[in-house]
Amino acid sequence: MRLLSRFLAGCLCLAAPGWAQATEPDGFDPLLDLPPRSAQPGRPVDTPDPRAPGFFVGGFGGVYLGDTLSYLTDQLSELRPDVNGLFGVGFGWRTPSLIEVGVDAALGFGTTWSPAAQAEDTALDILAQLRVLAHWYETPTWGVYSGLAGDAIFYDLEPAGLNQASVGPTAVLGVQWRTGPHSLFFLEAAYGRQFDFLAYRFEDPTEEELIEDPDLTRKRITGGWFNLGRISVGYRLAALGG
């Protein structure tokens, strides 16, 4: 009997630490408690494909600068340096590769020369741009693109006609920030040369020309190349219906 009592007392002493740990309120029970969050396998997070193809549409605002002031008199027709604001829309298609094609159309709040008032006056200009761009660096959150465009600009749009009209190539460089799988903001700069086919000027004949033909008079030189730049910021809905 004395041996049985000593055996039971020894078993209770050995079981006491484990019993106390199991009854602590903050103790971890591997059968009842969930494992710590860090030990749970993480779920894969779906990230939008930055090169998702599809239709895109958006709007933008900014400035166009360079030779953008329409100047027209009886003796001279040209574009002169100025900076003006614009607002426009753009749409196009992003291919499954890095290439996109699009069209921009904008209304420019320009400036023209008024011969009657001998002062500058406000004017409405129309800007159109056909674009082919390459998104050569992209991540799910931002990217950089560049490309070439063809611009057509009509200056001082009014019922009587146009003062100037120009076309030419433009280089484009832009940065975009994605805010979701179908939306992004962009900042863009462009520069190019424009040929104004309504420009003209008059030049007097040189002395050499007068020696050869004394009856020569002033001659009219038509057309001319001018500089054009554009800086714009905008918002776009992208990868629609791709």
Sequence and secondary structure as in RCSB ss.txt:
>XXXX:A:sequence
MRLLSRFLAGCLCLAAPGWAQATEPDGFDPLLDLPPRSAQPGRPVDTPDPRAPGFFVGGFGGVYLGDTLSYLTDQ
LSELRPDVNGLFGVGFGWRTPSLIEVGVDAALGFGTTWSPAAQAEDTALDILAQLRVLAHWYETPTWGVYSGLAG
DAIFYDLEPAGLNQASVGPTAVLGVQWRTGPHSLFFLEAAYGRQFDFLAYRFEDPTEEELIEDPDLTRKRITGGW
FNLGRISVGYRLAALGG
>XXXX:A:secstr
 HHHHHHHHHHHHHHHHHHHHHHSTT   TTTS   GGGS         TT  EEEEEEEEEEEEEEEEEEE SS
EEEEEEEEEEEEEEEEEEE SSSEEEEEEEEEEEEEEEETTTTEEEEEEEEEEEEEEEEEEEE SSEEEEEEEEE
EEEEES BTTB SEEEEEEEEEEEEEEEEETTEEEEEEEEEEEEEEEEEEEEE   HHHHHH TT   EEEEEEE
EEEEEEEEEEEEEEE  
